[in-house]
Amino acid sequence: MQRKDHKPISEVGLAVFGLGPSCTVLFSSDDRTSDDGFFCSLAGYREGLLWKRGRDNGQFLSRKFVLSEREGALKYFNKNDAKEPKAIMKIEHLNATFQPAKIGNPNGLQITYLKDNSTRNIFVYHEDGKEIVDWYNAIRAARFHYLQVAYPGAGDIDLVPKLTRNFLNEGFMEKTGPKHTEGFKKRWFTLDDRRLMYFKDPLDAFARGEVFIGSKENRYEVQEGLPSTVQGTHWQYGITIVTPDRMFLFTCENDVDHLEWISAFRKVLSKPMLPQEYAAPAYSAALKNGHDIDSVTIH
């Protein structure tokens, strides 16, 4: 139950955090429309309790989280006095995005990181909206300081968009397997930059499969509809993703979802790949797996 002195994110409002000209950035609590702010912290350390969703049982339990820029990681512990963390999330691959509807709490935050080249989801919330916003800003500040070192020639204005990112699109689609003769199954899809992931449930900890989406220059493309030979679909709005090695087939329930997914895929395809993206784990895994969305091991 939410205490009276705890405010949800929607009531936290707009705040300005800054320590000097290079750190003064606006933060909006409506992160769907504004992704241009962060909290600049001198200490580089944050510790506290958050309600975390269990990977297997789906229950939210209180867990201790520690963010340390010196260690370059966000950690959480199953017990407050535990010496070893349950998970270590490198700041290099860390992302956070507000997900109140998905999590079912107005102060819900989804944290993602890479584990064995696969995306791991952690869903948390706090009773106080300001507290979860402070955690979000602390993650952005840690990311900012990491990026300053990783990209020494980049200015602050270039680094801010890289601090955290919202997913380009999410929702249910149906998919078939690599032979295109398997039955279509309903799955939850998330497009996170160039990673297209699918889950059996929106709150799954690990994706059942991932595929790297490159650029048009690298022979990736999106087509409306499905090949005429494909049968067994339940939904009529088809999408075909063409990669250098194979095609991925999806269907949407309605034309609105269809247009949103087409638009999101085209947005990714229109961006030239950056040099560091060729060396990224997602691209390497895609090459290793032959771009097979069903080949990713489930952890």
C-alpha positions as CSV (number, residue, x, y, z in Angstrom):
1,M,0.0,0.0,0.0
2,Q,1.3,3.5,-0.9
3,R,1.9,5.8,2.0
4,K,0.3,9.3,1.9
5,D,3.7,11.0,1.8
6,H,4.8,8.8,-1.2
7,K,4.1,10.4,-4.6
8,P,3.9,8.4,-7.9
9,I,6.1,9.4,-10.8
10,S,3.3,11.3,-12.4
11,E,3.2,13.8,-9.5
12,V,7.0,14.2,-9.1
13,G,7.0,16.8,-11.9
14,L,9.9,18.5,-13.7
15,A,13.1,19.0,-11.8
16,V,16.5,20.5,-12.7
17,F,19.5,18.7,-11.4
18,G,23.0,20.1,-12.0
19,L,26.5,20.8,-10.7
20,G,28.0,23.4,-13.0
21,P,27.4,24.3,-16.6
22,S,28.5,20.9,-18.0
23,C,26.1,19.0,-15.8
24,T,23.0,21.2,-15.9
25,V,20.3,19.2,-17.8
26,L,16.5,19.1,-17.6
27,F,14.8,15.9,-16.5
28,S,11.2,15.2,-17.3
29,S,9.2,12.6,-15.4
30,D,7.4,11.9,-18.7
31,D,10.2,9.9,-20.2
32,R,8.2,8.8,-23.2
33,T,8.5,12.3,-24.7
34,S,11.7,13.5,-23.1
35,D,14.9,11.6,-22.8
36,D,17.4,14.4,-22.3
37,G,18.1,14.6,-18.6
38,F,20.2,13.1,-15.8
39,F,21.1,13.6,-12.2
40,C,24.8,14.6,-11.8
41,S,26.1,13.0,-8.6
42,L,29.5,13.8,-7.1
43,A,29.5,10.7,-4.9
44,G,29.0,8.2,-7.7
45,Y,27.4,5.8,-5.3
46,R,23.9,4.9,-4.4
47,E,22.5,2.3,-2.1
48,G,18.9,1.4,-1.2
49,L,16.0,-1.0,-1.2
50,L,13.8,-1.6,-4.2
51,W,10.9,-4.0,-4.8
52,K,12.2,-6.5,-7.4
53,R,10.1,-9.0,-9.3
54,G,11.2,-12.6,-8.9
55,R,12.5,-14.2,-12.1
56,D,10.6,-17.5,-11.6
57,N,7.7,-16.8,-9.2
58,G,6.8,-13.3,-10.2
59,Q,6.6,-12.0,-6.6
60,F,8.0,-8.6,-5.8
61,L,10.4,-8.8,-2.8
62,S,12.5,-6.1,-1.2
63,R,16.1,-6.3,-2.4
64,K,19.2,-4.2,-1.7
65,F,20.6,-2.4,-4.7
66,V,24.1,-0.8,-4.9
67,L,25.2,1.5,-7.8
68,S,29.0,2.2,-7.7
69,E,30.7,4.2,-10.4
70,R,34.1,3.1,-9.0
71,E,33.2,-0.5,-9.6
72,G,31.5,0.3,-12.8
73,A,28.4,-1.7,-11.9
74,L,24.9,-1.9,-10.4
75,K,24.5,-4.9,-8.1
76,Y,21.6,-6.3,-6.1
77,F,21.6,-8.6,-3.1
78,N,19.0,-11.2,-2.0
79,K,19.7,-10.3,1.6
80,N,20.8,-7.0,3.2
81,D,23.8,-8.6,4.9
82,A,24.8,-10.7,2.0
83,K,28.5,-10.4,1.1
84,E,28.1,-11.6,-2.5
85,P,25.7,-9.9,-5.0
86,K,23.0,-12.0,-6.8
87,A,23.8,-10.1,-10.0
88,I,26.4,-7.7,-11.3
89,M,25.3,-5.4,-14.1
90,K,28.0,-3.5,-15.8
91,I,27.3,0.2,-16.4
92,E,28.7,-0.2,-19.9
93,H,25.6,-2.3,-20.9
94,L,23.1,-0.8,-18.5
95,N,19.7,0.7,-19.5
96,A,16.7,1.9,-17.6
97,T,13.2,2.9,-18.7
98,F,10.0,3.7,-16.9
99,Q,7.4,0.9,-17.4
100,P,4.4,1.6,-15.1
101,A,1.8,-0.1,-17.3
102,K,3.9,-3.2,-18.0
103,I,4.9,-3.7,-14.3
104,G,1.5,-2.7,-12.9
105,N,2.9,0.0,-10.6
106,P,2.9,3.8,-11.2
107,N,6.6,3.8,-10.2
108,G,7.7,0.8,-12.2
109,L,11.2,0.8,-13.7
110,Q,12.6,-1.8,-16.1
111,I,16.4,-2.3,-15.9
112,T,18.2,-4.2,-18.7
113,Y,21.7,-5.4,-19.1
114,L,23.7,-8.0,-21.1
115,K,24.4,-11.4,-19.6
116,D,26.3,-13.8,-21.8
117,N,25.5,-11.7,-24.8
118,S,21.7,-12.0,-24.1
119,T,19.5,-9.3,-22.6
120,R,18.4,-9.7,-19.0
121,N,15.4,-7.8,-17.7
122,I,14.9,-6.7,-14.1
123,F,11.6,-5.1,-13.0
124,V,11.6,-2.9,-9.9
125,Y,9.5,-0.2,-8.2
126,H,9.5,1.9,-5.1
127,E,6.6,3.3,-3.2
128,D,7.9,6.8,-3.6
129,G,8.0,8.2,-7.1
130,K,10.8,10.5,-6.3
131,E,13.0,7.6,-5.0
132,I,12.6,5.7,-8.3
133,V,13.3,8.8,-10.3
134,D,16.4,9.4,-8.2
135,W,17.6,5.8,-9.0
136,Y,16.9,6.4,-12.7
137,N,18.9,9.7,-12.6
138,A,21.7,8.0,-10.8
139,I,21.9,5.3,-13.5
140,R,22.0,8.1,-16.1
141,A,24.8,9.9,-14.2
142,A,26.8,6.7,-14.0
143,R,26.3,6.1,-17.7
144,F,27.3,9.7,-18.5
145,H,30.6,9.4,-16.6
146,Y,31.3,6.1,-18.2
147,L,30.7,7.5,-21.7
148,Q,33.0,10.5,-21.0
149,V,35.8,8.0,-20.6
150,A,34.7,5.7,-23.4
151,Y,34.3,8.6,-25.9
152,P,36.8,11.2,-24.8
153,G,36.4,13.4,-27.9
154,A,32.6,13.6,-27.6
155,G,30.8,16.6,-26.2
156,D,28.1,16.4,-23.5
157,I,25.4,17.1,-26.1
158,D,26.5,14.0,-28.0
159,L,26.6,11.8,-24.9
160,V,23.2,12.7,-23.4
161,P,21.1,10.7,-26.0
162,K,23.3,7.6,-25.1
163,L,22.6,7.7,-21.4
164,T,19.4,5.6,-21.4
165,R,16.9,4.8,-24.1
166,N,13.3,4.0,-24.5
167,F,12.3,0.9,-26.5
168,L,11.4,1.8,-30.1
169,N,8.4,-0.4,-29.9
170,E,6.8,-3.2,-27.9
171,G,3.8,-5.4,-28.2
172,F,2.4,-8.7,-29.3
173,M,3.0,-10.2,-32.7
174,E,2.9,-13.8,-34.0
175,K,6.0,-15.5,-35.3
176,T,6.9,-18.7,-37.1
177,G,10.2,-20.6,-37.1
178,P,13.2,-20.6,-39.6
179,K,11.6,-23.1,-42.0
180,H,8.4,-20.9,-42.3
181,T,6.3,-24.1,-42.0
182,E,6.0,-24.1,-38.2
183,G,2.8,-22.8,-36.7
184,F,2.6,-19.1,-35.8
185,K,2.8,-18.4,-32.1
186,K,1.8,-15.3,-30.2
187,R,4.8,-13.7,-28.4
188,W,5.7,-10.4,-26.8
189,F,8.3,-8.4,-28.8
190,T,10.6,-5.6,-27.8
191,L,12.7,-3.6,-30.2
192,D,15.6,-2.1,-28.3
193,D,17.7,-0.1,-30.7
194,R,19.0,-2.8,-33.1
195,R,18.0,-5.8,-30.9
196,L,14.6,-7.4,-31.6
197,M,13.7,-9.7,-28.8
198,Y,10.7,-11.9,-28.1
199,F,9.3,-13.3,-24.9
200,K,6.5,-15.6,-24.0
201,D,5.4,-13.1,-21.3
202,P,6.1,-9.3,-21.2
203,L,7.7,-9.7,-17.8
204,D,10.0,-12.6,-18.6
205,A,13.6,-12.2,-17.3
206,F,15.2,-13.5,-20.5
207,A,14.3,-13.3,-24.1
208,R,13.5,-16.6,-25.9
209,G,15.2,-15.3,-28.9
210,E,17.0,-12.2,-30.3
211,V,17.9,-11.0,-33.7
212,F,20.2,-8.2,-34.7
213,I,18.7,-5.6,-37.1
214,G,21.3,-3.9,-39.2
215,S,21.0,-1.1,-41.8
216,K,19.9,-1.0,-45.4
217,E,23.5,-0.6,-46.4
218,N,24.1,-4.0,-44.9
219,R,21.3,-5.7,-46.9
220,Y,18.6,-5.6,-44.2
221,E,15.1,-4.6,-45.1
222,V,11.5,-4.7,-44.0
223,Q,8.6,-5.7,-46.3
224,E,4.9,-5.4,-45.7
225,G,3.1,-8.7,-46.0
226,L,4.3,-12.3,-46.1
227,P,5.4,-14.6,-48.9
228,S,2.5,-16.1,-50.8
229,T,3.4,-19.6,-49.8
230,V,3.1,-19.0,-46.1
231,Q,0.1,-20.6,-44.4
232,G,-1.3,-21.0,-40.9
233,T,-1.4,-17.4,-39.8
234,H,-4.0,-16.3,-37.3
235,W,-3.5,-12.6,-37.9
236,Q,-3.6,-11.1,-41.4
237,Y,-1.2,-8.1,-41.1
238,G,2.2,-9.6,-42.1
239,I,5.7,-8.3,-41.8
240,T,8.8,-9.8,-43.4
241,I,12.3,-8.8,-42.1
242,V,15.0,-9.7,-44.6
243,T,18.6,-10.2,-43.4
244,P,21.6,-11.3,-45.4
245,D,21.0,-14.9,-44.3
246,R,17.3,-15.4,-43.9
247,M,13.8,-13.9,-43.6
248,F,11.8,-13.5,-40.4
249,L,8.0,-13.6,-40.6
250,F,5.6,-11.9,-38.2
251,T,2.0,-11.0,-38.1
252,C,0.1,-8.2,-36.3
253,E,-3.4,-8.3,-34.9
254,N,-4.5,-5.0,-36.5
255,D,-3.4,-2.3,-38.9
256,V,-2.4,0.1,-36.1
257,D,0.1,-2.3,-34.6
258,H,1.2,-3.2,-38.1
259,L,2.0,0.4,-39.0
260,E,3.8,1.0,-35.7
261,W,6.1,-2.0,-36.2
262,I,6.8,-1.1,-39.8
263,S,7.7,2.4,-38.8
264,A,9.9,1.3,-36.0
265,F,11.8,-1.2,-38.2
266,R,12.3,1.4,-40.9
267,K,13.7,3.8,-38.4
268,V,16.3,1.3,-37.4
269,L,17.1,0.3,-41.0
270,S,17.6,3.9,-42.0
271,K,20.4,4.5,-39.5
272,P,23.9,3.7,-40.8
273,M,25.7,1.3,-38.5
274,L,28.3,2.9,-36.3
275,P,31.8,1.3,-36.1
276,Q,31.3,0.2,-32.5
277,E,28.1,-1.6,-33.5
278,Y,30.0,-3.9,-35.7
279,A,32.0,-5.0,-32.7
280,A,29.0,-5.1,-30.3
281,P,28.0,-8.4,-28.7
282,A,24.6,-8.3,-30.4
283,Y,26.2,-8.1,-33.9
284,S,28.7,-10.8,-33.1
285,A,26.0,-13.1,-31.8
286,A,23.9,-12.5,-34.8
287,L,26.8,-13.6,-37.1
288,K,27.5,-16.6,-34.9
289,N,23.9,-17.7,-34.9
290,G,23.2,-17.1,-38.5
291,H,20.6,-14.5,-37.6
292,D,18.4,-17.3,-36.4
293,I,15.9,-15.8,-33.9
294,D,15.3,-19.2,-32.4
295,S,18.9,-20.1,-31.8
296,V,19.5,-18.1,-28.7
297,T,20.0,-20.2,-25.6
298,I,17.4,-19.6,-22.8
299,H,19.1,-19.0,-19.5
